[in-house]
Amino acid sequence: MKTESSKALFDAAQHVIPGGVNSPVRAFKSVGGQPLFIKKADGAYLTDQDGNDYIELINSWGPMLFGHNHPHICCAVSNAIENSLSFGAPNAAEVKMAEKIVEFVPSIEKVRMVNSGTEATMSAIRLARGFTKKEKIIKLTGCYHGHGDSFLIAAGSGALTTGVPDSAGVTWGAAKDTLLADFNNIDQVEALTRQHPGEIAALILEPVAGNMGCVLPNPGYLEALRQICDREQIVLIFDEVMTGFRLAKGGAQELFGVMPDLTTLGKIIGGGMPVGAFGGKSEIMDCISPVGDVYQAGTLSGNPVAMAAGLAMLELIEQNSSSLYQDLERITTHIVNSIQSFIDQHQLPCTLNQVGSMYSLFFTSQKVVDFESAKSTDLEKFKQYFQLMLNLGIYLAPSQFESLFISTAITDQLADKIISSNEKALGLVFELETSQPA
């Protein structure tokens, strides 16, 4: 596999871009080697600058539900561009987008468009604080909500302590108002509410975690969080930037039947374009300026091109909703169950997590239910596995702690290729004679 063009671009990039990349996980630091620079994408495939094709299971980190370069979305973008790339003023598409989101997502009565998931989560937290007149928030370890200061907090001496900054540049002032509990541990959330009575404005979480790998909520966990937040008058925020419209037409909240007070969205509602949104109950959303006194603004929010792409995506979801999520789950389950059978047959220390069209393979024999169990994975083996899969023409997320995503572009034939590649790669990682490639 030739990679000279990617290597040359990475060398050039490091002179003008910090680390040579515009988002850290792209640097391949945890998987070895150098990042591939992508030239184009179509359907289920990426093509790099050297002309190598890969079946890819990232889908631009989630939004490409129907695969890359879908003609309906591309046509919508092309038509929108004819009227200019940006207005910086209200446009019809953002009204239609808001109406569709309110129609699709059970808990959202009003919505504000922004430009990224990070903007959405930062704004939702500020809104919750303004609405409740309280300052502290609860964040769950291992859940990622963008790079806002309040979210870049890791556990200190224990999960029930006030957080400490997890990034240079994050102040102790920001850290002191972020409280931490482990994902799937309701007792820790209860303890925090007892330790800080009447002080907690919001609890934010990914209802299905995707940034410690795919980690599912235990049965009854989301319902218990809803009950605590109701009792303590805490704003419950579901970060559905990743799960929104991917797990169901109404997101994870529809799938699990638990309604948050606020929801953050992104990825799929942009059809691949940069976008974000946050929405929820009218009484909370009406605290935002210009109606209320919580300030939030964005010059390019509701960008007409991004709105056109997102509307085209939501139209595709609506047109295919009768079978879309069943089909996605069927093909994903086929892949996961086949890999699981190979793991069971050879008694490999691996764990698979799946919900709908999201899944992760962890190199640990532990059941992965939170960040601590996710960290028990063998990172060296994942590194070997990643490189072997890449050489077999399968492009994975270059991190153990990221979910994979299946699109409708993955046919049964491509699924079989993914399965056989997994068997070969796992066989080589664990030195199984039966899995040596011919």
Sequence and secondary structure as in RCSB ss.txt:
>XXXX:A:sequence
MKTESSKALFDAAQHVIPGGVNSPVRAFKSVGGQPLFIKKADGAYLTDQDGNDYIELINSWGPMLFGHNHPHICC
AVSNAIENSLSFGAPNAAEVKMAEKIVEFVPSIEKVRMVNSGTEATMSAIRLARGFTKKEKIIKLTGCYHGHGDS
FLIAAGSGALTTGVPDSAGVTWGAAKDTLLADFNNIDQVEALTRQHPGEIAALILEPVAGNMGCVLPNPGYLEAL
RQICDREQIVLIFDEVMTGFRLAKGGAQELFGVMPDLTTLGKIIGGGMPVGAFGGKSEIMDCISPVGDVYQAGTL
SGNPVAMAAGLAMLELIEQNSSSLYQDLERITTHIVNSIQSFIDQHQLPCTLNQVGSMYSLFFTSQKVVDFESAK
STDLEKFKQYFQLMLNLGIYLAPSQFESLFISTAITDQLADKIISSNEKALGLVFELETSQPA
>XXXX:A:secstr
   HHHHHHHHHHHHHSGGG SSGGGG TTT S    EEEEEBTEEEETT  EEEES TTTTT TT BT HHHHH
HHHHHHTT S  SS  HHHHHHHHHHHHHSTT SEEEEESSHHHHHHHHHHHHHHHHT  EEEEEET    S GG
G EE SSSTTSB EESSTT  HHHHTTEEEEETT HHHHHHHHHHSTTTEEEEEE SSB SSSSB   TTHHHHH
HHHHHHHT EEEEE TTTTTTSSTTHHHHHHT   SEEEEEGGGGTTSS EEEEE HHHHTTBTTTSSB    TT
TT HHHHHHHHHHHHHHHHHTTTHHHHHHHHHHHHHHHHHHHHHHHT S EEEEETTEEEEESSSS   SHHHHT
TS HHHHHHHHHHHHHTTEE  SSTTS EE  TT  HHHHHHHHHHHHHHHHHHTT GGG   
